[in-house]
Amino acid sequence: MARAPSNYDDSESGGLVARERQGDNAEPLSITEISQALKRSVEDRFGHVRLRGELSGVKRAASGHLYCALKDDKAVLDGVMWRGNTNRMAFVPEDGLEVIATGKLTTYPGRSKYQIVMDSLELAGEGALLALLEKTRARLEAEGLFSRERKRALPYLPRTIGVVTSPTGSVIRDILHRLADRFPSHVVVWPVLVQGQGAAEQVSAAIRGFSELPQGGAVARPDVVIVARGGGSIEDLWSFNEETVVRAIAECTIPVISAVGHETDTTLADYAADRRAPTPTAAAEMAVPVRVDLDATLADFAARQRRAVYRPVELGRERLEARVRRLPKPEQVLQAQSQRLDEASERLRRGLMDRAGQGRERLAGVASRLSPNALKRAHSDAKRRLDNARLVRGLVERPLANKRDALASLSRLAEQLHPERPLERGYAIVRDASGKALTSKAQAEREAALKLQFKDDMLEVTTGASPLASSSPKPKRAPKPKPATGTPPQQNDLFD
């Protein structure tokens, strides 16, 4: 097949198939090779740089690495910080913070991007630090960690005081000296770093450690905790602005006094604590009262108590003396009664004499009627009347016969109605274990054992019922009834 004429020359560059040209020894590079070359060039040229920019798109991966972007008003640069360096950061990076990143520039061949691998990340000046502080404060305040409802009252006289501070600084000495001057107390010091890397973690761990101490353990559980540090710059006090410290104070089950810095220094720990002290010395003053003042107050209360007890007694004595002075003398009160007693005694004496005279006269009159002749005459009259009275025998025997017949009828009736008479005709009486007669089937079913009384003897039988089936308590054991005899029971006299 004939080839159409063309102006295309395969021997020149830009042809359809790449061909080596005469005198050209430049081999084509692969994408990986050029990417590695660019990476080496960038890293050699920018092996150590410090960049200032605003954080954007901050993201912490599950592996612990930090990914973000640094930007200004005209450009954006990706950044990455490996996990080993993120653990040493003094703050939590957030979007919008202006920072200074230190590291080296490199490329990421997988996306044809260049980025900075950051070794450290710092806030760009105090303004950025204050902006981060305000942002954190607003977020924690929105959670309610700083609300007044969470504040607790301090104990008036704590037995044990816990102090979270550095054991080598002047702060702990100031607190101990102030406590010794005011009210010597038992102090438990939890030594921590108060500045630098790891200080926030140690302070929060100490606060939580005090909160988790059990009552009555080997280490006394504090009644109040003082978190203290001396003054310094905002960078020096930054550990007490960390979120972990603020949350530890807010979650502490023991009242907390924050004494961080001087009076003009304010940290987020002050907002979360139950009380804020301007200085560590002032925190010791808040924790305990003055012992001398307390002794004076107790002495004053004791004196007031004594006065309060004695005052009613003194008032009562004064009122009693005033009333006694107004009362008349006993002689004056008893004069009229004494006179009446004398008059009554005289009337009694005369009345007794008159009564004795009258009795003597009546006795003399009666004695005259009790002469022997008069008694003999009365006896003779009574004997004569008795001899003249005649008694008819029938008037006495007839009522006795009627009473005897009535008594015989009642005896026959009682003999017929005796409960054991039917036994002679073949009947039996069912009784429980105590001897009480049963009159229904329901009563018999509740008994575990029964007694059948026949004419000549008793027969004990069992029913199989549980003794607990009976809902009513068993009556007391009745005495065994005596067999009936022909003689009727003794009765009272019907004529009484």
Secondary structure, DSSP 8 states (H G I E B T S, - for coil): ------S--TTSTT-SS----TT-------HHHHHHHHHHHHHHHTSSEEEEEEEEEEEE-TTS-EEEEEE-SS-EEEEEE-HHHHTT-SS---TT-EEEEEEEEEEETTTTEEEEEEEEEEESSHHHHHHHHHHHHHHHHHTTTT-GGG-----SS-SEEEEEE-SSSHHHHHHHHHHHHH---EEEEEE---SSTTHHHHHHHHHHHHHT--TTSSS---SEEEEEE----TTTTGGGGSHHHHHHHHH-SS-EEEEES-TT---HHHHHSSEE-SSHHHHHHHHS--HHHHHHHHHHHHHHHHHHHHHHHHHHHHHHHHHHHHS--HHHHHHHHHHHHHHHHHHHHHHHHHHHHHHHHHHHHHHHH--HHHHHHHHHHHHHHHHH----HHHHHHHHHHHHHHHHHHHHHHHHT-TTGGGGGT--EEE-TTS-B--SHHHHHT-SEEEEE-SS-EEEEE----GGG--S-------------SS------TT-
